Amino acid sequence: MQEGKVAGEVSISNLKRSFVKKFPNSRLAAVLLREPDSMSVEELIGKTGTWLVFLQTEGRDEK
């Protein structure tokens, strides 16, 4: 394995199911449903930043 690389796939199926059940009207729910059920650790880390922006934006929109 190369230095700085993390091997393996991560399942986000439970994350998707739980988030959509808890927040069905969230814009992030729609985004998560379009994501594959599993992805590399690198992809997950990269996408997490984008997902957090969705959450922060929704919080501001509700005020």
C-alpha positions in Angstrom: 0.0 0.0 0.0 1.3 3.5 -0.9 2.0 5.9 1.9 -1.0 8.2 2.6 -3.5 5.8 1.0 -6.1 3.8 2.9 -7.4 0.6 1.5 -10.9 -0.8 1.6 -14.5 -0.1 0.9 -17.0 1.4 3.3 -20.7 0.6 3.2 -23.0 3.6 3.7 -26.2 1.7 3.3 -27.1 2.0 7.0 -26.2 5.7 7.0 -28.4 6.4 4.0 -31.3 4.4 5.4 -31.1 6.0 8.8 -30.7 9.6 7.6 -33.5 9.4 5.1 -35.8 7.8 7.8 -35.0 10.6 10.3 -34.8 13.5 7.8 -37.0 12.6 4.8 -37.4 16.2 3.6 -33.7 17.1 3.8 -31.9 18.0 0.6 -29.0 15.9 1.8 -31.3 12.8 1.9 -31.8 13.2 -1.8 -28.1 13.5 -2.4 -27.3 10.4 -0.2 -29.9 8.3 -2.1 -28.0 9.0 -5.3 -24.7 7.8 -3.8 -23.6 4.2 -4.2 -24.1 1.9 -1.3 -20.4 1.4 -0.8 -17.3 3.5 -1.7 -13.6 3.7 -1.0 -12.5 5.4 2.2 -11.0 8.2 0.2 -14.3 8.8 -1.6 -16.1 8.9 1.7 -13.7 11.4 3.2 -14.0 13.6 0.1 -17.8 13.5 0.0 -18.2 14.2 3.7 -17.1 17.8 3.3 -19.7 18.3 0.6 -22.4 16.7 2.7 -21.5 18.9 5.7 -22.1 22.0 3.5 -25.6 20.7 2.7 -26.3 20.4 6.4 -24.9 23.8 7.2 -26.9 25.4 4.4 -30.1 23.7 5.5 -29.6 25.0 9.1 -29.3 28.6 7.9 -32.3 28.2 5.6 -34.5 27.1 8.5 -33.8 30.2 10.6 
